[in-house]
């Protein structure tokens, strides 16, 4: 079953999604300037490796966030929803760790 996707916009949101190993980024829409910025600021991480990248101009990216009135900063990504863990799964996955309350 294919998971549903949604769009996130903005430099920090897209960069953090790319850094998250649990997050599946389907595709990224960037301006040329944004691509250069993400590569320059994260040189050691190679965040765009194995990612479908589409280059757009600012007006094309405005279509993804114009209704919400938010700024994309040249970064838009389509990502899948994360799996939701219930409390049983959490306890099972962390049963070998000491949790301080």
C-alpha positions in Angstrom: 0.0 0.0 0.0 1.4 3.4 -1.0 1.6 6.0 1.8 0.0 9.4 1.3 2.2 12.4 0.7 2.2 16.0 1.5 4.3 19.1 0.8 6.5 21.0 3.1 8.1 24.3 2.3 11.0 26.4 3.6 14.7 25.9 4.0 14.8 24.5 7.5 11.8 22.2 7.1 13.1 20.7 3.9 16.7 20.4 5.1 15.6 18.6 8.3 13.4 16.2 6.4 16.3 15.3 4.2 18.5 14.7 7.3 15.9 12.5 9.0 16.7 8.8 8.2 13.1 7.9 9.1 11.5 10.3 6.6 11.0 9.3 3.0 11.4 12.3 0.7 9.6 11.6 -2.6 10.9 14.6 -4.5 12.4 18.0 -4.0 11.7 21.2 -5.9 14.5 23.8 -5.7 15.6 27.0 -7.3 19.3 26.9 -8.5 20.2 29.2 -5.7 18.6 26.9 -3.1 20.4 23.9 -4.4 23.7 25.8 -4.1 22.8 26.9 -0.6 21.9 23.4 0.6 25.0 21.9 -0.8 27.3 24.6 0.6 25.8 24.4 4.1 25.7 20.6 4.3 28.7 19.6 2.3 29.6 16.6 4.5 26.1 15.2 4.4 25.4 15.0 0.7 21.6 15.5 1.3 20.5 15.4 -2.3 22.0 12.1 -3.1 19.4 9.6 -4.5 16.6 12.3 -4.4 14.4 13.2 -7.3 15.2 16.9 -7.8 13.2 19.3 -10.0 14.5 22.8 -10.6 11.9 25.5 -10.6 11.9 29.3 -10.6 10.4 31.2 -7.7 7.0 31.8 -9.4 6.6 28.1 -10.0 7.3 27.3 -6.4 4.8 30.0 -5.3 2.0 27.7 -6.5 2.8 25.3 -3.7 2.3 27.7 -0.9 0.4 30.8 -2.2 -2.9 29.9 -0.4 -1.3 29.5 3.0 0.6 32.8 2.7 4.0 31.2 3.7 7.4 31.7 2.1 9.1 28.8 0.4 12.6 30.3 0.3 13.3 28.3 -2.8 12.7 24.9 -1.1 9.6 22.6 -1.5 9.6 18.9 -0.8 7.0 16.2 -1.2 7.3 13.7 1.7 5.5 10.7 3.0 3.8 10.6 6.4 5.8 8.9 9.1 4.5 5.6 10.6 2.7 6.2 13.9 4.0 4.1 16.8 1.7 3.2 19.6 2.9 2.9 23.2 3.4 -0.9 23.0 5.8 -0.5 20.0 7.7 2.2 21.8 8.2 0.2 24.9 9.2 -2.9 22.9 11.7 -0.9 20.9 13.2 0.7 23.9 13.0 -2.2 26.4 16.8 -2.5 26.6 17.3 1.2 27.4 17.0 2.8 30.8 14.4 5.5 30.7 14.6 8.1 33.4 11.5 9.9 34.4 
